[in-house]
Amino acid sequence: YKREMIEYDILHSTWNINNNSGKPYVSTSNLNDKGKNWQLHQAIAYNGDEKIRQENSNKGMCIDHLNGDSLDNRKENLEIKTIQDNSKNKKTNNKLELTGLQQVKNGKYRSRFIYNSRTISTTVRETLEEAKIDNLIVQRYLGYIHNKDLFYLLDNIDEAKIKEIEDLLKGKKKKIDSIFDLG
């Protein structure tokens, strides 16, 4: 009975397309007539249950649109994941063509990735080519999949360079993990 009521509320709410985060999402501010803001993918994945939505949020969980289309809210396209796992299949939306790669103010380059809800940044590099190599090493090491078709570019990179970056990442991961071990 409750599921049918929630489905009715979802179907009979007023939904709008918002583009607050650079990606369009379908949302409402009136699901269940309680004045709570909901995105359609949340309402579908959590069946409109605020308690489940809040519990997942507190655990660092989010909803992944598996095909990358934020307007495709079919249940089979939605999966509840950690923020970190969700970011692993994040498509690039920048002109540098690699997930996480960015140009910093001084014209140099670095990459930023999410690990355990924290940001890991690579060393700032002078050239785009150096930064792209660092980026691909980090993506492969952390298990990102969007640019995996480019991992072959690492085949001719000196193993010492790869090890250097991976050791740096191990240290950063260890530091982040120790934060969570304190609690």
C-alpha positions in Angstrom: 0.0 0.0 0.0 2.7 2.5 1.0 4.7 1.8 -2.2 1.6 2.5 -4.3 1.2 5.8 -2.4 4.8 6.8 -3.0 4.5 5.9 -6.7 1.4 8.0 -6.9 3.2 10.9 -5.2 6.1 10.6 -7.6 3.8 10.6 -10.6 1.7 13.5 -9.4 4.4 15.9 -8.2 5.4 18.9 -10.3 8.9 18.2 -11.7 11.3 20.7 -13.1 14.6 20.5 -14.9 17.4 22.3 -12.9 21.0 22.8 -14.0 22.6 23.9 -10.7 25.7 21.7 -10.9 26.5 21.9 -14.5 24.4 18.8 -15.3 20.6 18.9 -15.7 18.5 17.0 -13.1 14.8 16.6 -12.7 13.7 17.8 -9.3 10.7 18.8 -7.2 10.2 20.8 -4.0 7.0 19.1 -3.1 7.2 15.3 -3.0 4.7 13.9 -0.6 3.4 17.4 0.1 6.2 17.9 2.7 8.1 20.7 1.0 11.3 18.6 0.8 13.6 19.0 -2.2 14.0 15.8 -4.2 15.7 14.9 -7.4 13.7 12.4 -9.4 16.5 9.8 -9.4 16.5 9.9 -5.6 12.8 9.5 -5.4 12.9 6.5 -7.7 16.0 4.9 -6.1 14.9 5.5 -2.5 11.2 5.0 -3.2 10.5 8.5 -1.8 11.7 7.4 1.7 13.4 10.4 3.4 14.9 8.2 6.1 16.6 5.9 3.6 17.8 8.9 1.6 19.3 10.6 4.7 21.0 7.3 5.9 22.6 6.8 2.5 23.7 10.5 2.4 25.3 10.1 5.9 27.2 7.1 4.7 28.7 9.0 1.7 26.4 7.2 -0.8 24.9 8.7 -3.9 23.0 7.6 -7.0 24.9 6.9 -10.1 23.3 7.2 -13.5 25.0 4.2 -15.1 24.9 5.5 -18.7 26.0 9.0 -17.6 22.7 10.6 -18.7 21.4 12.6 -15.7 18.0 12.8 -17.3 17.6 9.0 -17.8 15.9 8.1 -14.5 14.8 4.6 -15.4 15.3 2.3 -12.3 17.7 0.0 -14.2 19.9 3.0 -15.0 20.3 4.0 -11.3 22.6 2.4 -8.8 23.4 3.5 -5.2 27.2 3.8 -4.8 29.8 5.5 -2.7 30.7 9.0 -4.0 34.2 7.5 -4.7 32.9 4.7 -6.9 30.5 7.0 -8.6 33.4 9.4 -9.5 35.3 6.5 -11.1 33.1 6.4 -14.2 32.7 10.2 -14.3 33.0 11.5 -17.8 35.3 14.4 -18.5 33.6 17.7 -19.3 36.7 19.7 -19.9 38.7 20.6 -23.0 41.7 18.7 -21.6 39.9 15.5 -22.4 40.9 13.5 -19.2 38.8 13.0 -16.1 40.1 15.2 -13.3 42.7 17.1 -15.3 42.7 20.8 -14.9 44.7 23.9 -15.7 45.7 25.9 -12.7 45.9 29.7 -12.5 49.6 29.9 -13.4 49.1 28.0 -16.7 50.4 24.7 -15.3 48.4 21.5 -14.9 47.3 19.0 -12.3 44.6 16.4 -11.6 42.2 16.1 -8.8 40.4 12.9 -7.8 38.1 11.7 -5.0 39.2 9.0 -2.6 37.1 8.3 0.6 35.2 11.6 0.1 38.6 13.5 0.1 40.4 15.1 -2.7 43.8 13.7 -3.9 45.7 16.1 -6.2 48.7 15.3 -8.3 51.9 17.3 -8.5 51.5 20.5 -10.5 53.3 20.1 -13.9 54.7 22.6 -16.3 53.5 20.8 -19.4 50.2 19.3 -20.4 51.9 16.1 -21.6 53.5 15.5 -18.1 50.2 16.2 -16.4 48.3 13.7 -18.7 50.8 10.9 -17.8 50.3 11.6 -14.1 46.6 11.7 -14.6 46.5 8.3 -16.4 48.7 6.7 -13.7 46.4 8.0 -11.0 43.2 6.9 -12.9 44.6 3.4 -13.4 45.8 3.2 -9.8 42.5 4.3 -8.3 40.4 2.2 -10.6 38.8 5.0 -12.7 37.3 3.6 -15.9 36.4 6.5 -18.2 39.8 7.0 -19.8 40.9 3.3 -19.5 41.2 3.2 -23.3 44.2 5.5 -23.0 46.1 3.4 -20.4 48.1 1.9 -23.3 50.0 5.3 -23.3 51.6 4.2 -20.1 53.2 1.1 -21.7 56.3 3.2 -22.8 56.6 5.2 -19.6 59.6 4.4 -17.3 58.5 2.1 -14.5 60.4 4.2 -12.0 58.2 7.2 -12.9 55.1 5.2 -12.5 56.3 3.8 -9.1 57.2 7.3 -7.9 53.6 8.5 -8.6 52.0 5.4 -7.2 54.1 5.7 -4.0 53.0 9.3 -3.6 49.4 8.1 -4.0 49.9 5.3 -1.4 51.1 7.9 1.0 48.1 10.2 0.4 45.6 7.3 0.6 47.2 6.1 3.9 46.9 9.6 5.3 43.2 9.8 4.3 42.5 6.3 5.6 44.1 7.2 9.0 41.5 10.0 9.3 38.7 7.5 9.2 40.5 5.0 11.5 40.5 7.6 14.4 36.7 7.3 14.8 
